[in-house]
Each structure stands twice: as structure tokens, then as C-alpha cells.
Amino acid sequence: MGIAAPTATGIVDRLERDGYVRRIPDEQDRRAVNISLAENGIEFLKDMRRKKYERTCRILNVLTPEDRENYVRILKKLLEGVENV
């Protein structure tokens, strides 16, 4: 992620404090700790996905069906280009 370990620890501390994630000790390596979404984190993620979907629908609804087809065609072309880089 390009951030220092203490910064990451601080972020995870706050997310854990607020109930979004939980720390799970690694069974194979005592030095490692895995991070998992807690119930608040799962609900937050679901809500964000729903809002993103609704916003995308509102944006795409201003386009004509032809414009939407062109948009999808262009996105596919861009994805193909990125995969070939």
C-alpha cells in the first residue's frame, strides 16, 4: 500500500476500535496477524456497494441506449488494452 508499518497499525487500530475489522492470530506464524472484516465492516461494505450501484445507475440513465452501448464498448477496449500492457 506504500505506507509505513506504524501507519498501517494505527489505521487497523482505529478500524478495530470502531468495530469494522478484527485481528486474528496466524496459526502458522506467531509473528503474523490476519485482519478480517467484522460485522460492522461487512455492513459498511454492503452499503457502499449499494450506493455505488445506485449512483452508477443514475449516471448511466442520462445516456441514451446507444451511448450506453458505446460506453460499454469503450470500457471493454480499455480493459483489453490494460491487460496487454
N, C-alpha and C positions, 0 to 999 in steps of 0.2 A: 504493500500500500504506500510505500515511500514515507512512512512516519517512524519516528524513534520508538523503541520498546516502551520507555516510560509514558510516552504519549498514548500509545495503544492501551497500556494498562489503565491509565486514567479514564479513557473512553469506556473501556469494558467495566471498570468500577462503577461509573455512573449508570451505564445501561443495566447492570446487575442491581444496583440500588433501587432503580426505578421499576424493576420487575420485567424488563424486556429480554434479558438473557440470564443464563445460569452457567456457572463454571462446573465442569465435570472432570475429575482427575482422570488422566490417561492410565488405563490398566497396564499398558506395556512399558510406559516410560514415566517414572515418578516425577521427572522434571517438567513434564508437559501437562498442560491443562487445556481441555477442549471447551469450546464455547458453543452453547446450544440456545436456540430461541426458547424463551419461557412463554407462558400463555399470553401475557400482555404483548410480547413481541410478535407472536403469531397473529393476534387480532389486529395489531397495528399494521402488519404487512398485508393482511387481507383488506383492510380499509384503504390502504394506499393503492393497492392494485385496483380496487373498485373505483376509486376516484380517478385514477389514471385512465381506466377504460371509459368512464363516463365523459371525461374531458376529451379523449380522442374521438369519441362518437360525436360530440358537439362540434369539434373542429371539422371532422370529415363530412358532417351533414351540410356544411356550407358549400361543398363541392358538388358539381353535377356528377351523375353516374360515370360519364366519360372521363371527367377529371380524376375521379377516384381510381378508375382503371389505369389511367396514365400514371398516377401516383404509385400504385402498386407495381406497375411495370418498371418504373424508375428505381424503386426501392430494391426490387429483385436484381436489377442490373448493378446497383451499387454493392449489394451483398456479394454477388458473384465476383466483382472486382476486388473486394476486400479479401475474399477467400483465396484469390490468385496472387496476392502480394506476398 
